[in-house]
Amino acid sequence: MPHPLRTDFLLAEESFVSALSEGSGSIQSFDETWSKLQLSLEEAMKLGNIDDDTLGVVHQVASRIQMLAGRFIELQDNVGAVTDSLERDLNVIFDDLSLQEFPKQGRCCHCSTTEASPDYDTL
């Protein structure tokens, strides 16, 4: 029968992936669970109560979680950079726009008559 920690660590990997998609509250909850698992692992190792297969699974899960966490951080950094760039571009566009560029008198866009456009300076 497999060691209970083997199952716990495999479930932790699934919990980590779910936590990433659910947000910061779930990530914090995962962190608490992960810390408890580490303490349980340390205790089992002190007691000599853990087999090599379980240690192998623990190592694999920890490696995968580390890799996923690293990729998630990179993704968050990239999203932040794209958002910042978009915000800067939009600010430049809006800064370049001026309501004074619109004519006060001009042709109505729906007909051929000349009508007064709204006074944009007073808006």
Protein Blocks (a to p, Z undefined) as FASTA:
>chain_A
ZZfklmmmmmmmmmmmmmmmnojklmmmmmmmmmmmmmmmmmmmmnopacfklmmmmmmm
mmmmmmmmmmmmmmmmmmmmmmmmmmmmmmmmmmmpcfklpcfbdcdfkbcbdcddddfk
lZZ
